[in-house]
């Protein structure tokens, strides 16, 4: 399969639209369930998600309701959106090509908070405060900047460990250089048999998106050292796409430090302890 991956709000929906416009067949629908009413405002062109966003593995394949099984050889040119935790748990046989998108952590945090506020407003309107609390209970227990870090660390580790074919694209690079970025990815996916429409793919990228100002999100949970590493990881991917040995060491040290602090019982700690560590 061709997997489009990243954190939520990282540009994965745009990449699904780009690659579908180029000519690929996809799994998933623009607005699953009631998303066309609940959170369409957060992504008016669609999300293009399916059950497989949780991974292509024994819980999702065969389909738990229909029993339909997706065979690796029959789905090599099919496009599917799979978030990073799902990518990590996906069976290797399905990882024919991976297109991964990463967004600056501040932009991610601001965008995720906006999505959550849209969902909360819909839930309160249709189901009251109980519905809001149920929706919130399904979200990550960690602050958005920590969720961004943990998932992207897992992405980088999985790319380095399992070594399947991949392209790791900074979202800012796509917006700044859409033609070159899209042509690079389509060349990566080219099989010599399926004609791909570069111009149709390029038309998906809205010019107004490139003019957005960077988020000024301020974290209560990161120290200056953490912020430097967060920024350096994204800057390296936006640049030449390579992580230096020094940065990899800093990345691993940061992961060890944050993993010790943000345990699964983190929410049970006092507010002051959570902020200061």
RODRENGU-782953 format. One record per residue (C-alpha): residue number from 0; residue in three letters; chain; x negated, y negated, z negated. Coordinates in Angstrom, 2 decimals. Layout:
N
+-----+-----+---+---------+---------+---------+
:   k :   r : c :       x :       y :       z :
+-----+-----+---+---------+---------+---------+
: NUM : ALA : A :       X :       Y :       Z :
...
+-----+-----+---+---------+---------+---------+
# end
This chain:
277
+-----+-----+---+---------+---------+---------+
:   k :   r : c :       x :       y :       z :
+-----+-----+---+---------+---------+---------+
:   0 : UNK : A :    0.00 :    0.00 :    0.00 :
:   1 : UNK : A :   -0.88 :   -3.66 :    0.19 :
:   2 : UNK : A :   -0.54 :   -4.99 :   -3.34 :
:   3 : UNK : A :   -0.13 :   -8.69 :   -4.07 :
:   4 : UNK : A :   -1.13 :   -9.29 :   -7.67 :
:   5 : UNK : A :   -1.90 :  -11.92 :  -10.28 :
:   6 : UNK : A :   -0.34 :  -13.27 :  -13.43 :
:   7 : UNK : A :    3.15 :  -14.68 :  -13.33 :
:   8 : UNK : A :    3.22 :  -18.19 :  -11.83 :
:   9 : UNK : A :   -0.11 :  -17.63 :  -10.07 :
:  10 : UNK : A :    1.04 :  -17.88 :   -6.47 :
:  11 : UNK : A :    2.03 :  -14.24 :   -5.90 :
:  12 : UNK : A :    5.48 :  -15.16 :   -4.58 :
:  13 : UNK : A :    3.91 :  -17.49 :   -2.04 :
:  14 : UNK : A :    1.55 :  -14.75 :   -0.90 :
:  15 : UNK : A :    4.49 :  -12.38 :   -0.49 :
:  16 : UNK : A :    6.21 :  -14.96 :    1.70 :
:  17 : UNK : A :    3.01 :  -15.60 :    3.68 :
:  18 : UNK : A :    2.38 :  -11.93 :    4.39 :
:  19 : UNK : A :    6.01 :  -11.18 :    5.18 :
:  20 : UNK : A :    6.00 :  -14.08 :    7.66 :
:  21 : UNK : A :    2.82 :  -12.65 :    9.16 :
:  22 : UNK : A :    4.66 :   -9.41 :    9.91 :
:  23 : UNK : A :    4.41 :   -7.03 :    6.95 :
:  24 : UNK : A :    7.35 :   -5.04 :    5.61 :
:  25 : UNK : A :    7.86 :   -5.43 :    1.87 :
:  26 : UNK : A :    9.47 :   -3.75 :   -1.08 :
:  27 : UNK : A :   11.61 :   -5.94 :   -3.32 :
:  28 : UNK : A :   14.16 :   -8.69 :   -2.84 :
:  29 : UNK : A :   13.93 :  -12.46 :   -3.03 :
:  30 : UNK : A :   16.18 :  -12.69 :   -6.08 :
:  31 : UNK : A :   16.63 :   -9.40 :   -7.97 :
:  32 : UNK : A :   19.53 :   -9.04 :  -10.40 :
:  33 : UNK : A :   20.97 :  -12.49 :  -11.23 :
:  34 : UNK : A :   17.79 :  -14.46 :  -10.59 :
:  35 : UNK : A :   19.49 :  -16.44 :   -7.84 :
:  36 : UNK : A :   21.57 :  -18.06 :  -10.56 :
:  37 : UNK : A :   19.26 :  -17.92 :  -13.56 :
:  38 : UNK : A :   15.77 :  -18.94 :  -12.44 :
:  39 : UNK : A :   16.01 :  -19.88 :   -8.76 :
:  40 : UNK : A :   15.02 :  -23.44 :   -9.66 :
:  41 : UNK : A :   11.55 :  -22.15 :  -10.58 :
:  42 : UNK : A :   10.99 :  -20.62 :   -7.14 :
:  43 : UNK : A :   13.59 :  -21.64 :   -4.60 :
:  44 : UNK : A :   12.20 :  -19.45 :   -1.79 :
:  45 : UNK : A :   12.34 :  -16.27 :   -3.83 :
:  46 : UNK : A :   10.25 :  -14.00 :   -6.05 :
:  47 : UNK : A :   10.22 :  -10.78 :   -3.97 :
:  48 : UNK : A :    9.93 :   -8.38 :   -6.88 :
:  49 : UNK : A :   11.01 :   -4.80 :   -7.45 :
:  50 : UNK : A :   10.74 :   -2.10 :  -10.08 :
:  51 : UNK : A :    7.23 :   -1.52 :   -8.73 :
:  52 : UNK : A :    6.03 :   -4.81 :  -10.20 :
:  53 : UNK : A :    5.30 :   -2.75 :  -13.35 :
:  54 : UNK : A :    2.99 :   -0.48 :  -11.37 :
:  55 : UNK : A :    3.09 :    2.43 :   -8.95 :
:  56 : UNK : A :    2.79 :    5.36 :  -11.32 :
:  57 : UNK : A :    4.80 :    8.17 :  -12.84 :
:  58 : UNK : A :    7.43 :    5.94 :  -14.48 :
:  59 : UNK : A :    8.32 :    4.19 :  -11.21 :
:  60 : UNK : A :    7.44 :    6.77 :   -8.56 :
:  61 : UNK : A :    9.51 :    8.80 :   -7.97 :
:  62 : UNK : A :   12.28 :    6.28 :   -8.53 :
:  63 : UNK : A :   13.77 :    7.13 :  -11.95 :
:  64 : UNK : A :   17.37 :    6.83 :  -10.66 :
:  65 : UNK : A :   17.31 :    7.99 :   -7.05 :
:  66 : UNK : A :   14.38 :   10.37 :   -7.21 :
:  67 : UNK : A :   12.92 :    8.89 :   -4.03 :
:  68 : UNK : A :    9.15 :    9.40 :   -3.86 :
:  69 : UNK : A :    6.81 :    6.99 :   -2.10 :
:  70 : UNK : A :    4.03 :    8.93 :   -0.39 :
:  71 : UNK : A :    0.66 :    7.18 :   -0.09 :
:  72 : UNK : A :    0.20 :    8.04 :    3.58 :
:  73 : UNK : A :    3.65 :    6.69 :    4.50 :
:  74 : UNK : A :    3.33 :    3.35 :    2.70 :
:  75 : UNK : A :   -0.18 :    2.17 :    3.55 :
:  76 : UNK : A :    1.09 :   -0.87 :    5.47 :
:  77 : UNK : A :    3.92 :   -1.73 :    3.08 :
:  78 : UNK : A :    3.67 :   -4.87 :    0.99 :
:  79 : UNK : A :    4.57 :   -4.91 :   -2.71 :
:  80 : UNK : A :    4.21 :   -7.39 :   -5.55 :
:  81 : UNK : A :    2.65 :   -5.89 :   -8.67 :
:  82 : UNK : A :    1.65 :   -7.97 :  -11.68 :
:  83 : UNK : A :   -1.79 :   -7.38 :  -13.21 :
:  84 : UNK : A :   -0.73 :   -4.91 :  -15.95 :
:  85 : UNK : A :    1.05 :   -2.92 :  -13.23 :
:  86 : UNK : A :   -1.99 :   -3.02 :  -10.97 :
:  87 : UNK : A :   -4.17 :   -1.61 :  -13.75 :
:  88 : UNK : A :   -1.81 :    1.30 :  -14.34 :
:  89 : UNK : A :   -1.13 :    1.99 :  -10.62 :
:  90 : UNK : A :   -2.37 :    5.24 :   -9.13 :
:  91 : UNK : A :   -5.57 :    4.74 :   -7.14 :
:  92 : UNK : A :   -4.09 :    6.50 :   -4.09 :
:  93 : UNK : A :   -1.81 :    3.50 :   -3.49 :
:  94 : UNK : A :   -4.49 :    0.80 :   -3.69 :
:  95 : UNK : A :   -5.25 :    0.51 :    0.01 :
:  96 : UNK : A :   -5.62 :   -3.27 :   -0.09 :
:  97 : UNK : A :   -5.20 :   -5.75 :   -2.95 :
:  98 : UNK : A :   -4.66 :   -9.48 :   -2.55 :
:  99 : UNK : A :   -5.08 :  -11.14 :   -5.95 :
: 100 : UNK : A :   -4.23 :  -14.74 :   -6.74 :
: 101 : UNK : A :   -5.55 :  -16.74 :   -9.68 :
: 102 : UNK : A :   -4.38 :  -20.17 :  -10.81 :
: 103 : UNK : A :   -6.08 :  -22.63 :  -13.20 :
: 104 : UNK : A :   -5.09 :  -21.80 :  -16.75 :
: 105 : UNK : A :   -3.64 :  -25.23 :  -17.51 :
: 106 : UNK : A :   -1.42 :  -25.14 :  -14.42 :
: 107 : UNK : A :   -0.35 :  -21.62 :  -15.32 :
: 108 : UNK : A :    0.62 :  -22.64 :  -18.85 :
: 109 : UNK : A :    2.67 :  -25.62 :  -17.70 :
: 110 : UNK : A :    4.40 :  -23.60 :  -14.99 :
: 111 : UNK : A :    5.19 :  -20.69 :  -17.31 :
: 112 : UNK : A :    6.65 :  -23.01 :  -19.92 :
: 113 : UNK : A :    8.86 :  -24.57 :  -17.24 :
: 114 : UNK : A :   10.06 :  -21.14 :  -16.11 :
: 115 : UNK : A :   10.86 :  -20.16 :  -19.70 :
: 116 : UNK : A :   12.78 :  -23.37 :  -20.30 :
: 117 : UNK : A :   14.86 :  -22.77 :  -17.16 :
: 118 : UNK : A :   15.63 :  -19.23 :  -18.28 :
: 119 : UNK : A :   16.46 :  -20.37 :  -21.82 :
: 120 : UNK : A :   18.91 :  -22.99 :  -20.53 :
: 121 : UNK : A :   20.68 :  -20.39 :  -18.38 :
: 122 : UNK : A :   20.82 :  -17.85 :  -21.19 :
: 123 : UNK : A :   22.22 :  -20.38 :  -23.65 :
: 124 : UNK : A :   24.85 :  -21.48 :  -21.15 :
: 125 : UNK : A :   26.00 :  -17.94 :  -20.33 :
: 126 : UNK : A :   25.35 :  -16.02 :  -23.55 :
: 127 : UNK : A :   24.60 :  -18.44 :  -26.34 :
: 128 : UNK : A :   21.64 :  -18.47 :  -28.70 :
: 129 : UNK : A :   21.65 :  -14.68 :  -29.11 :
: 130 : UNK : A :   20.95 :  -14.30 :  -25.39 :
: 131 : UNK : A :   18.14 :  -16.83 :  -25.64 :
: 132 : UNK : A :   16.52 :  -14.91 :  -28.49 :
: 133 : UNK : A :   16.78 :  -11.62 :  -26.58 :
: 134 : UNK : A :   15.08 :  -13.19 :  -23.56 :
: 135 : UNK : A :   12.31 :  -14.61 :  -25.72 :
: 136 : UNK : A :   11.75 :  -11.26 :  -27.42 :
: 137 : UNK : A :   10.83 :   -9.72 :  -24.04 :
: 138 : UNK : A :    8.05 :  -12.24 :  -23.40 :
: 139 : UNK : A :    4.41 :  -11.94 :  -24.33 :
: 140 : UNK : A :    3.72 :  -12.49 :  -28.03 :
: 141 : UNK : A :    0.68 :  -14.60 :  -27.17 :
: 142 : UNK : A :    0.36 :  -18.26 :  -26.19 :
: 143 : UNK : A :    0.32 :  -18.68 :  -22.40 :
: 144 : UNK : A :   -3.37 :  -19.54 :  -22.24 :
: 145 : UNK : A :   -4.27 :  -16.32 :  -24.08 :
: 146 : UNK : A :   -1.95 :  -14.29 :  -21.87 :
: 147 : UNK : A :   -3.66 :  -15.88 :  -18.82 :
: 148 : UNK : A :   -7.05 :  -14.85 :  -20.16 :
: 149 : UNK : A :   -6.20 :  -11.28 :  -21.14 :
: 150 : UNK : A :   -4.52 :  -10.49 :  -17.83 :
: 151 : UNK : A :   -7.18 :  -12.06 :  -15.62 :
: 152 : UNK : A :   -9.90 :  -10.33 :  -17.61 :
: 153 : UNK : A :   -8.13 :   -7.02 :  -16.97 :
: 154 : UNK : A :   -7.88 :   -7.92 :  -13.28 :
: 155 : UNK : A :  -11.60 :   -8.66 :  -12.95 :
: 156 : UNK : A :  -12.52 :   -5.52 :  -14.87 :
: 157 : UNK : A :  -10.23 :   -3.36 :  -12.74 :
: 158 : UNK : A :  -11.60 :   -4.80 :   -9.50 :
: 159 : UNK : A :  -15.16 :   -4.12 :  -10.66 :
: 160 : UNK : A :  -14.43 :   -0.65 :  -12.06 :
: 161 : UNK : A :  -12.23 :    1.03 :   -9.45 :
: 162 : UNK : A :  -13.72 :   -0.82 :   -6.46 :
: 163 : UNK : A :  -10.76 :   -0.66 :   -4.10 :
: 164 : UNK : A :  -10.66 :   -3.16 :   -1.19 :
: 165 : UNK : A :   -9.59 :   -6.56 :   -2.47 :
: 166 : UNK : A :   -9.51 :  -10.29 :   -1.87 :
: 167 : UNK : A :   -9.47 :  -12.54 :   -4.95 :
: 168 : UNK : A :   -8.11 :  -15.94 :   -3.94 :
: 169 : UNK : A :   -7.99 :  -19.13 :   -5.99 :
: 170 : UNK : A :   -4.56 :  -20.72 :   -5.58 :
: 171 : UNK : A :   -6.18 :  -24.12 :   -5.21 :
: 172 : UNK : A :   -8.23 :  -22.81 :   -2.29 :
: 173 : UNK : A :   -5.07 :  -21.67 :   -0.51 :
: 174 : UNK : A :   -3.47 :  -25.08 :   -0.91 :
: 175 : UNK : A :   -6.60 :  -27.01 :    0.07 :
: 176 : UNK : A :   -7.58 :  -24.82 :    3.03 :
: 177 : UNK : A :   -4.46 :  -22.87 :    4.05 :
: 178 : UNK : A :   -5.51 :  -21.91 :    7.58 :
: 179 : UNK : A :   -8.97 :  -20.65 :    6.70 :
: 180 : UNK : A :   -7.72 :  -18.84 :    3.60 :
: 181 : UNK : A :   -4.81 :  -17.16 :    5.36 :
: 182 : UNK : A :   -6.94 :  -16.16 :    8.35 :
: 183 : UNK : A :   -9.48 :  -14.61 :    5.99 :
: 184 : UNK : A :   -6.83 :  -12.55 :    4.23 :
: 185 : UNK : A :   -5.13 :  -11.47 :    7.45 :
: 186 : UNK : A :   -8.49 :  -10.41 :    8.84 :
: 187 : UNK : A :   -9.00 :   -8.35 :    5.68 :
: 188 : UNK : A :   -5.62 :   -6.68 :    6.26 :
: 189 : UNK : A :   -5.93 :   -6.24 :   10.02 :
: 190 : UNK : A :   -5.60 :   -2.64 :   11.22 :
: 191 : UNK : A :   -5.97 :   -3.25 :   14.96 :
: 192 : UNK : A :   -2.46 :   -1.97 :   15.64 :
: 193 : UNK : A :    0.00 :   -4.32 :   13.98 :
: 194 : UNK : A :    0.07 :   -7.84 :   15.49 :
: 195 : UNK : A :   -0.01 :  -10.50 :   12.77 :
: 196 : UNK : A :    1.50 :  -13.97 :   13.18 :
: 197 : UNK : A :   -0.95 :  -16.50 :   11.73 :
: 198 : UNK : A :    1.16 :  -19.55 :   12.60 :
: 199 : UNK : A :    4.29 :  -18.18 :   10.93 :
: 200 : UNK : A :    2.24 :  -17.32 :    7.86 :
: 201 : UNK : A :    0.73 :  -20.79 :    7.79 :
: 202 : UNK : A :    4.17 :  -22.42 :    7.97 :
: 203 : UNK : A :    5.05 :  -20.93 :    4.57 :
: 204 : UNK : A :    2.54 :  -23.12 :    2.74 :
: 205 : UNK : A :    4.33 :  -26.35 :    1.99 :
: 206 : UNK : A :    2.17 :  -29.46 :    2.52 :
: 207 : UNK : A :    3.68 :  -31.15 :   -0.53 :
: 208 : UNK : A :    2.24 :  -28.45 :   -2.79 :
: 209 : UNK : A :   -1.32 :  -29.56 :   -2.06 :
: 210 : UNK : A :   -0.55 :  -33.00 :   -3.48 :
: 211 : UNK : A :    0.42 :  -31.82 :   -6.94 :
: 212 : UNK : A :   -1.59 :  -33.26 :   -9.79 :
: 213 : UNK : A :   -3.44 :  -30.81 :  -12.04 :
: 214 : UNK : A :   -1.77 :  -30.07 :  -15.35 :
: 215 : UNK : A :   -3.07 :  -31.84 :  -18.46 :
: 216 : UNK : A :   -1.93 :  -29.00 :  -20.72 :
: 217 : UNK : A :   -3.61 :  -29.15 :  -24.13 :
: 218 : UNK : A :   -4.28 :  -25.92 :  -25.99 :
: 219 : UNK : A :   -3.97 :  -25.57 :  -29.75 :
: 220 : UNK : A :   -5.68 :  -22.20 :  -29.72 :
: 221 : UNK : A :   -8.86 :  -22.59 :  -27.68 :
: 222 : UNK : A :  -12.14 :  -24.07 :  -28.83 :
: 223 : UNK : A :  -14.44 :  -26.00 :  -26.44 :
: 224 : UNK : A :  -16.54 :  -22.90 :  -25.79 :
: 225 : UNK : A :  -13.46 :  -20.91 :  -24.74 :
: 226 : UNK : A :  -12.29 :  -23.72 :  -22.48 :
: 227 : UNK : A :  -15.68 :  -23.91 :  -20.78 :
: 228 : UNK : A :  -15.56 :  -20.20 :  -19.97 :
: 229 : UNK : A :  -11.93 :  -20.33 :  -18.81 :
: 230 : UNK : A :  -12.75 :  -23.21 :  -16.49 :
: 231 : UNK : A :  -15.99 :  -21.62 :  -15.25 :
: 232 : UNK : A :  -14.26 :  -18.37 :  -14.27 :
: 233 : UNK : A :  -11.70 :  -20.18 :  -12.14 :
: 234 : UNK : A :  -14.29 :  -22.56 :  -10.68 :
: 235 : UNK : A :  -16.48 :  -19.65 :   -9.60 :
: 236 : UNK : A :  -13.60 :  -17.88 :   -7.88 :
: 237 : UNK : A :  -12.51 :  -21.13 :   -6.24 :
: 238 : UNK : A :  -16.10 :  -21.65 :   -5.10 :
: 239 : UNK : A :  -18.00 :  -18.73 :   -3.59 :
: 240 : UNK : A :  -15.90 :  -16.10 :   -5.34 :
: 241 : UNK : A :  -18.84 :  -14.65 :   -7.24 :
: 242 : UNK : A :  -19.37 :  -14.39 :  -10.98 :
: 243 : UNK : A :  -22.99 :  -14.77 :  -12.05 :
: 244 : UNK : A :  -24.55 :  -12.38 :  -14.53 :
: 245 : UNK : A :  -24.59 :  -15.19 :  -17.08 :
: 246 : UNK : A :  -20.90 :  -15.88 :  -16.58 :
: 247 : UNK : A :  -20.05 :  -12.17 :  -16.81 :
: 248 : UNK : A :  -21.83 :  -12.03 :  -20.17 :
: 249 : UNK : A :  -19.89 :  -15.09 :  -21.34 :
: 250 : UNK : A :  -16.69 :  -13.54 :  -20.04 :
: 251 : UNK : A :  -17.23 :  -10.34 :  -22.04 :
: 252 : UNK : A :  -18.21 :  -12.23 :  -25.18 :
: 253 : UNK : A :  -15.10 :  -14.38 :  -24.91 :
: 254 : UNK : A :  -12.90 :  -11.32 :  -24.41 :
: 255 : UNK : A :  -14.35 :   -9.61 :  -27.50 :
: 256 : UNK : A :  -13.86 :  -12.71 :  -29.60 :
: 257 : UNK : A :  -10.29 :  -13.38 :  -28.47 :
: 258 : UNK : A :   -9.28 :   -9.72 :  -28.66 :
: 259 : UNK : A :  -10.32 :   -9.61 :  -32.32 :
: 260 : UNK : A :   -8.33 :  -12.73 :  -33.10 :
: 261 : UNK : A :   -5.18 :  -12.18 :  -31.07 :
: 262 : UNK : A :   -4.03 :   -8.80 :  -32.25 :
: 263 : UNK : A :   -0.52 :   -7.42 :  -31.75 :
: 264 : UNK : A :    0.52 :   -8.70 :  -35.20 :
: 265 : UNK : A :   -0.59 :  -12.22 :  -34.32 :
: 266 : UNK : A :    2.95 :  -13.60 :  -34.50 :
: 267 : UNK : A :    3.23 :  -12.44 :  -38.09 :
: 268 : UNK : A :    0.36 :  -14.66 :  -39.19 :
: 269 : UNK : A :    0.95 :  -18.12 :  -40.61 :
: 270 : UNK : A :    1.24 :  -21.02 :  -38.17 :
: 271 : UNK : A :   -1.92 :  -22.67 :  -39.49 :
: 272 : UNK : A :   -3.96 :  -19.45 :  -39.26 :
: 273 : UNK : A :   -2.82 :  -18.86 :  -35.69 :
: 274 : UNK : A :   -4.00 :  -22.30 :  -34.62 :
: 275 : UNK : A :   -7.37 :  -22.29 :  -36.34 :
: 276 : UNK : A :   -8.26 :  -18.61 :  -36.17 :
+-----+-----+---+---------+---------+---------+
# end
